[in-house]
Amino acid sequence: MINIPELRSIISDLLTRIEREVGPNVPIDSAFYWELPSPECRDMSKKISTVKLVGSLVDDLYFLRAMESPLEQGPTSSLIHAAPLLQYLGEKVAV
């Protein structure tokens, strides 16, 4: 079970630490990533032979910035676009 208040607190603390250590902006050195379609990305019974989808951190960021009201539109699209950005921060920011 995922406890939403706990996850919110953890992510907030992590972003606060990153901002304190490296500042408010993190450059995007490599904008593109391989995107595995859901739910296939969590199906460990199948072997994925070819990945044909490419995602873009810049597009993800643009999508999130362009949302008029994320709370009214629901979290699904927002979280799907936020996840690669959080993963990028985790891989690139060494704090």
Residue pairs with C-beta under 8 A, 6 or more apart in sequence:
11 86
15 89
17 95
18 26
18 89
18 93
18 95
21 93
21 95
22 93
22 95
26 89
26 92
26 93
28 57
28 58
28 61
28 88
29 92
30 57
31 56
31 57
31 58
32 54
32 55
32 56
32 57
33 54
33 55
33 56
33 57
33 84
33 88
34 51
34 53
34 54
34 55
35 51
35 53
35 54
35 55
35 84
36 48
36 51
36 53
37 53
40 46
40 48
41 48
55 84
57 84
57 85
57 88
60 81
60 82
60 84
60 85
61 81
61 85
63 77
63 81
64 70
64 78
64 81
64 82
64 85
67 73
67 77
67 78
70 78
